[in-house]
C-alpha cells in the first residue's frame, strides 16, 4: 500500500512539473545558438571566460533546470508576466516577486557591474540567456487566469494538451528540426531589418510579444483541434520569435561586454 501511495505522489509531481511554463529546450537552445552568431569578438571572449567555454545554447536551459531546487524558488516568477488584455504592463500593478521584464533588467544591471564575482556573473548570464528567450515566447506575456495558457486546453493532432505547450514544444517538435538546424536556417531579413529588430528596449520587445499573444487568443478557442492549419498560420511567426530573441540577446551581450 505504501508503495502505491508513493507512486501516486510521484506521478502527481510529474504531472505538475510537466505544466511548468517554459520555452522548450529546443527553442531555448535555438535562441542561444542564433545569438552566438551575432555576438562580437570582444563579447565572445568575455562570455567564454565567464562560462568556461560553454556555449549560449548549452546554458540556455539553466533557469529551468534550477526550478527543482527550492533554494532557487524565488526566481520562478521571473520567467513571465501576466496582465489583462484591457490594460498595459506599465499600468498594471507589478508583482512583489518580480516578473520577466524586471528580471532581465536586473540581470543586465548585475552583469554591467565591474566588481561582480565570476560565479555571480555566470549565474546572471545564464538567467539572462534564458529570460530573453522566454520574453519572445508570447504565452509568457499572458493572462493570470489561465496561467499563461497552461489551463487553456486544446487538442494537438487529436492529442490533449494546452495552448502554452503548443507554443513551447508541440509546433517545434512537429517541424522536426534540431536547434542547430533552426539556428542555421535564418529568417531572410536584410541588415537594415536586423538592425531595426535589435533596437528598442526590454519593454518594447515585451509589448511586441504581447501583441502576438493577443492575436493567438483572437484566433484560438478552448477545445480547438489544432494541427496542420495552425502550423501553416503560426509556425513562421514562432520561427521569427526565436530569431528575434537570438538577435536581441546578442545585442544585449554586445552592449554589456563589447
N, C-alpha and C positions, 0 to 999 in steps of 0.2 A: 504493500500500500504506500509506504514512504517513497519507494522508487517512482511509483506512478505520480505522486504529488510533485516530486522534484522534476520529473519530465514535463509535467503540465506547466510548472512555473517557468522552466527553461523555454518551452515553446511560446509561452506568453511574452517572455522577454524578447525572443527573436522576432515575434510579430510586431512588437512596439519598435524595436530597433530598425526594422525594415522600413518604417514610415518616417524616420528622421529625415528632415528636408535637406537634400544636398544636390548639387550637380553630380552626376555620376562620375566615377573615376575617369572614364574615357574623356568626358567633357573637360574636366579639370586639367587633365594631362595635356589635352589638345591646346587649351589656353596657355599653359606653361610653355609648350613647345613652340607655339606661334610667337610668344613674347621673346623667346630665346633668339629668334631670327632677327629681331629688331633692336635688341639692346646694343649699345655702342661698346667699343673695346674697353674703355675705362670702367664702365659699369660692369662689364662681364668679369673683369679682373677682381673687382670688389666682391661680386656675387660668388665667384669661385672660392675666394678666400673665406668668406663667411660660411658657405655651405660645404666646405671641404671638397669642392669639385662636383658635388651633386647638381643635377640639372633642375631647372624650374619645374619641369614636368614631374620629376621624381618627388619633389617636396610639396607638390600642389594639393595632395590629399591629406597632408598632415593635420590640418584643422579638424577634419572629420575623424581621423584616427584617434585623436586625444579625447573624443567625446566619451569613450568608455572609462576614462579616468576621472573620478569625482573631483580630483584636485583642479581640473580644468573646467568644471561645470559653469563657472561664471562667464565663459566665452560662448556658451550656447546661443544666447540671444544676438550675438554679433553676426550671425550668418544671414540675417534677414531684417526686413522692416515691414510692418503691416499698418495700413490705414485705409479708411473708406474711400470709395471712388469719388464721392462728392466733396472731398477735401484734398489738401496737398500735404506733402511731407512737412513743409515749413509751418503750416497752420496747425497740424495735428499735434496733440501733446506727445512729448517724447518719453520713451520708457526709461526708468531709472537704471535699468540693467544694460542700457546701450542698444545699439542697432547697427546694421551693416555700414551705414554712412559714417557714423561716429567711429566705428571700428577701423575703417580704412584710414580715416583722418588721424586716429590715434597711432596706428602702425607707421604712417608716414612721418609723423612728428617724432616718434621714438627713433626711427632709423636715420633721421637727419641730425640726431644728437651725436656730436663727435666723441662724446665721452661714454657712449653706450658700450657695455661689455659685449664681447664677441658672442657669448652664449645667448644673451638677450637679443642681440642683432639677428642671430639665426632664428630665434623663436618668432620675432615680429615679422621678419622677412617671409617665413613660411606662412604665417597668417595672412599677410598682405597678398601673396600669390593666390591663396585660396579665396579670400574675400572679394577680390576684384573679379575672379571667376564667378562667384555667387552673384555679384552685382548684375551680371549680364544674363542670369537665368531669370526670366520675367516673373516666375511664380515666387521668387524671393522678395519681390516688391509687391506683395499680395494683400490678402484680406485675413484679418484675425479670425473671423467667424468660421472659415473652413481651413485654418492653419496653412495658408499659402497653397491651397489646392489639395492638401493631403486628405481632406474629408470630402472632396469633390469627386464622387465616384463615377467612373466611366468604364467602357469596355474597349480593350485594345486588341483588335483582331479576335474578338469574341472571348478574350481573357479579362476577368475582372481586375481593375486597378484603379488608380486615381490620377487626376489631372497633373499633379506635381510630378509623379513618377513618369508619366508620358514624356514630359519635358526634360526630366533629369536623365532618363536612361532609355525608355522604350523606343523613341524615334532614332536615337543614335545606334542602339543595338540593331534595329531593323535595317538601317543603312549599311551596317556590317563593314565598317572601316575601322581600323585601329586609330589610336590617337595620332600616331605619326603620319598616317595617310590623310587624316583630316587636316593636320597642320600643313602638310606638303601641298595639298590642293587649295591654294589660296583663292579667296574671292577676287575676281578680276577688277580690282579698284586701281585707279590711277594714283600717282604720287600725291597729287593735289587732294584727292579724296581721302587718302590715308592720313595726310597732314590734318585735314579737317576733322576726321574721326578722333584723332589724338588730342585735339583741342578740347577745351571745356573744363569742367570740374567734376568732382565725385557726385555732386548733387545733380548736375545736368545729365550725367551718364545714368544716374538712378532714374531720373524723370523719363529718359528715353526708354528704359526697360519697363517703366510703369505704363507708358503708352501701349507698348506691345502687350503687357498683361491685360489691359482694358480691352484690347482688340480680341484677345483669346477668349475672354469672358463673354464678349458680344457674340462670338461665333461658336461657342461650345455650351452645351446644356448637360446637366447631370443625367447620367444614364445613356448618353450618346454612345453609339458604336463607332469608334474611330479606327481608321486603317489607311488604306492606300490614298484616299482623297485627302485625309488630314496630312499625310506626308507630303502630298503634292502642294497643299496650301501653305504648309508651315515649315517644312524642313529647311528650305533655303533661308528663311528668317532665323532659324536656330543656328545654322551654319554661320550666318553673318554675325550673330551674337558671340559665338566662340571666337571669331576673328577680331571683332571689336574688343573683346575682353583681352586678347593677347596683345593687340596693338596698344591699348591703353595701359596695360601692365608694363609694357616695355617703356612707354613714355614716362610713367611714374618712376620707374627704376633709373632711367637715364637722368631724370631730374634730381634724384636722390644721390646717385653715385657718379654721374657723368660730368 
